[in-house]
Amino acid sequence: MDDRTEFDFVNNQFVGGQVHADAEAKIDVGSVSRIGSRLAAWRDYLNAYYYPLDLSTPASLFEVGRLTVQDVASIRIGVLHSDPMTVERHPTHIGRYGEDFFMMPMPGSASLQLVQRGRECEVRPGDLAFIGTGDPYVYKQPTRNSVAAIRLPADMVRARIPWIDDMTALQCPKEQPLVSLFQDFLRSVVRNSTTLSDPQAGFLRSSLFDLLALALTVPGTVASDETSVRFAHRQRILRFIEEHVCDPGLTSATIARDLGLSPRYIQKIFAARGETLTEVIRRRRVAEAQRMLSSGNFARRSIEEISYSAGFLDAAYFSRVFRQETGMSPGEYRRLHAR
C-alpha cells in the first residue's frame, strides 16, 4: 500500500490523495529528523489525541506514522497510517484524566487483534469490534496498515447497551447486514458533518448510537426460531442483571425463577457465546465496584463496605476477582483515581 494512502469514509476504502479539509489535526512523524525518535513521537501524539497508552513495534525501526483527526458530534474519528505496532493500556493509565471511552478500530487492508478481559479477537477489514478504556487492553497491528480509529463516549454507548463492557474484544463479522449498515451510516455522517446544524448533528449522533447498538446486539442471521428466542431471552436476562446486580441474592436460580426459565436453559444461552452467567454477573459487579471506588460519593466507605454494596458476600473473594478483572487491587484502583 502506498504511504500516502488515507481512509475515504465516503467509499469505504483507502485511497491516495488528500484527507478531509475539515480535519482538526494532521500529524506526520516523518517530520522528526531522527528515525530512532519517531516511535516516541508517535506515542506522544496518540496520548495527546486519544488517551494515555504505551507503544512498541515489532519492526527494527518505526519510520511511518501519520494521523488525521476529525471530531463529529462528540465522536473522534482518527485515520492512522503507520508501521507495525503494539498498543498497550495498563492499569496505571486508567483514570488519569477521568475520561471513559470505547475505541473501535476499522482496519483498511489487513487484520489486527484486540485483547481484553481474557478475550482475543481478530478484526478483519469490514468487521466491527472494540475495546474499553476503563480496563487494560492490547492492540496488535502486525503490518503497516491504515486504520480508522473511532473513539466513542462510553456513557452514550452504555445508555443503549448497559452490559457493553461484557462485549469488548468480540468480533461482529462484516457478513452481518447491520454491521455494514452502521458503517454506511457512519460514512454518511462524516461526509456531511460540516453542513449540519447543531440539532441535526445531535439527531444523527443519537441515530448513529442506536444503530451501533443494533449492530452489536442483534444476530446477523437467524438459523431457526429457537435462535431468535434465545437472543430475546438473553436480552431479558441481561436487563434483569442490570436491575439487580447489587443484590447478593442474584443467582442463576433466582433469575430462572423470576423470568420463568430453567437454569439449564440459561446456561445454554450463555454457553453459545463462550461465557457463563456467573462470569457475566461477576464482571458486572466488578464494574459497579469500579464506579464506586472512583466516585467521591463513596470515599468514606471501606473496601469491604463497597464489596457488599456491589453484591459480593465475601470481601476476600471480591478483592481476588477485582484484581483478576482489572490487574490491580481495589485499594490501588481507589488511590489511582483519587490522584
N, C-alpha and C positions, 0 to 999 in steps of 0.2 A: 504494500500500500504506500502511496506517495506521502511524503512527510507533510505536505500541505493540505492533506485531507481534513475536512471538517464534517460535522453532522448536519444534514439537511432535514429538519423536522418536517418540512412540507412533503418530501418524497420518501421519508423513512429510509434514507440511505446516506452513506458517507461519500462526499464528492469533493473535488478540488475547488479552490476558489475562496471567496471571502465569506465570513460569517455574518450574522445579522448585525445591521448597523446600530441597532438599539441595545446591543450588549453593554453591560455595565463595566466589564473589566476584560482585558486581554493580556495574558501573561505568556512569556516565552523564555524558558531558561537558557535558550541559545544566546541570550544577551549576556549571560555570565561567562566571562572570558576563560576562567579556569574550569575545565571539564570536570575535574575532581570535586568541585564545589556545587555542581548543578543538582545533585540529588538533595543536598541540604536545602538549597533554594526552593526546589520543588516541594519539599516537605513544608517549608515555611509558608508557601503560597496556599497549599491545601489547608493548613492550620488556620490561615487568615480568612479564607473564603468559605470554609466548611465548619470545622471544629477540630480540637486537638487530637492528634494521632501520631504514630511512629511510622517510619517508612524505610524500606530496604529494597535492594534489587538483586535478582539472581544473575544479572549480567555483569561482565567485568567492568563496564563503565556505563553510567547513566548520562546519555547525551541529549535525548529528545524529550521535552516536556512542554506542552502548550495547553493553556487553559483559557476558555472564554466563558464568562458568567453572565447570566441574564436572570433577573427576578421578574416573575409573572404571578401577580395576585398571591403573594406570600410564599410562593413556591420558587426555590432556587434551582435553576437549570444550568448546569455546567457542562461544557464539552471538553473532555480531556483527551489529548493525543500524546501518548508517552511510551517510553521504553518499558520493558517488563518491570513489575514492581509488586511488592507485598506490603499491604497496609495493615497495621495492627492498632486496635484501640484497646488500651489497657485500663484496669481499674483506676489507676492514678489520673487518667484523663477525664474520667466521668465526673460530672458535677462541677467541673472547674468554672464554668460560666452559667450554670443553672439552666442550660438550654437542652431541649429534648427533641430529637428528630428521628425520622425513618429515612434511610438512604436507599434509593432504588437505582442500581446501575444498569444501563442498557447498552451492551457491547455491540460494536459495529461489524467486526469481521471475524472474531474468534471468541471462543467461550472463555469464561472466567469462573472462579469458585468463591463461594461465600461460606464462612464457618461461624456459627454462633449457637450457644446453648447446647453444645454437643451434637449439632446437626451440621452437615455439609452438603451443599447442593451445587450443581453445575448450572450456569446461566448461559444459554446459547443466545446468539443474536435473535431477537424477537420474543424471547421469554420475559416473564416478569418474576422478580424475586427481590427481596430487600433485607436489610439488617437494621436493628435499632441501636441508636447511640447510647442508650441507657445501660447497655451490657457490653462486655468485651466482645470483640469480633475480629476476624481475619478476612481480608480481601486479597485474593491471589489473581494477579494478571500475568500469565506466563509468557506472553508475547507482546511485541509492540502492537498497540491497539488504539482505536478511538472509542471512547465510551461517553455516552450521555449520562451524567450523574444527577439524578433528581433528588433534591432534599425536600422532604415534606414535614411540616409541623406536626409533631406527634399528637397533640391534643385534637387536631382536626381529624386525624385518622382514627384515634380511639373513640371519638364521638360516634363514629359509624360502626366500628368493629372493636368493642371493648376488649376482646381477647386477642387483639392483633399481635401482642408480644409472644404469643404461643405459635405464631406463624412465620417467624423470622427464619431465614436460610431454608426456605421451602420453595421449590420450583413451581411456578404456574406456567405450563407449557404454551408456546406460541400457537399450538394447534387449537387451543380453546378459543371460540369465537369472541368471547367478551374481552379476552386479553388483547386481541387485535383491535377491537372497537375502542378500548381505553386508549391505546397508543394513537389511533387515528384522531381521537378527540383531543388528546394532549397536543399533537402537532397542530391541530386547528387553533387551539388556544394560543400557542406560541406564535403562530403566523399572524394572528390578528391582535396581538397584545397591545400594540402601540395605538390602535384605533379605538380601544374600548374605554367607555366611561367607567367611573368607579362602581356604580351599581351593576353595570354589565359584567365587569371583571369579577365582582363578588358573586354574581349568579353563576357565572361559568366556573368559578372556583368550587362552589358548592356542588355543581353538577359533576365536575371532574372527580371530586372525592366520593360522591355517590357511585359513580361508575367504577371507580377503583375498588370500592367495597364489593361490588357485584363481581368484578373480575377475579378478586381474591377468594371469594367465598362460594360462588355458585359453581357446581361441577360443570366442566365443559361438555361432557357427554353423559347421557343417562342411559345406561345399558338396560335397565329394567325399572319397573315401578318401585321395586324394593330399593334400588339405589337412591331414587328421589325421596322416598320415605325416610331412609336412614339419614340423608342430609338434613331433612326438616327436623328430625328428632335431635340430631347433633346441635342444631341451632337452638332448639328449646333447652337442651341440657346446658349449653354454654351461657345462655341468658340466666338460667336458674343459678348457676355457679356465681355469676356476677352479683346477683341479688343476695346471695347467702355466703359469700366467700369468707367472711369473718366469723361465721358461726362454726365453732369447733365440732358441732354435731353433723356437719356436712360430710356425708359419705356416699358411696355408690348406692348403699341400701336406702338412705333417705331420699336420694334423687329418684331412684327407681319407684319408691312408694308414692312420692308426691306427683310424679309425672306419669304413673301408670305403666312403667316399663319394667322388664326383668333385668336384674344385674348382669346376667349373661349377655343379653341383647345389647346393653350399654357397652359392655366390654368389646363386643364385636364391632360396634360403631367406631370406637376409637382405635382398635387394633388395625382397622383398614388403613389408617394413616400412620401406622407405626408408633403409636403412643398409647398410654393408659390413662384412664380417668384420674387415677391417683396422681400421676405426673402433672396433669393439667391443673388440678386443684392446688397442688404444692407450688407450682410456678406462679400461679395467680396470687397465692398468699404471700409468697416472697416479694412479688411486685407491690403488693399492698404494704408490706413492711418497709420496702424501699421508700415508698411515698411518705410514710410516717417518719422514718428516720431522717429524711431530708427536709421535713417541714418544721418550722419554728413552733407550730402549734403543739408539737409533741416533744419539745426539747426537754421538758421536765420529767418525762416518763422514762423509766428504766428500760433496758433492753428486754428484760423479762416481761414487763408490762406490755410492751409493743408486740412481743411474740404472741401473747394471749389475745391482744386486740386484733391481730391479723389472722386468728383462727387456729394457732398452734397450741397444743396442750402441754408440750414439753419444751422448755426453753433450750435445753442442750441439743435436742433434735433440730429445733429451729436454727440454732447457730450453725449446725453442721450443714444443713441443706442450703442455708443462706450463702455459705462460703462456696458450696458446690455450684450454685447458680451464678454468683457474682464475682467470685475469685477473691473475696475479702470477707472479713468477719463483720457482723453488724456494727460493732464499735468502730472499726476502721472506716466503714461506709459513712457512719454518722460524722466522724471527725473530718473526713474529706469534704462532706457537704457543708459542714459548719464553717470551714475555711472559705 
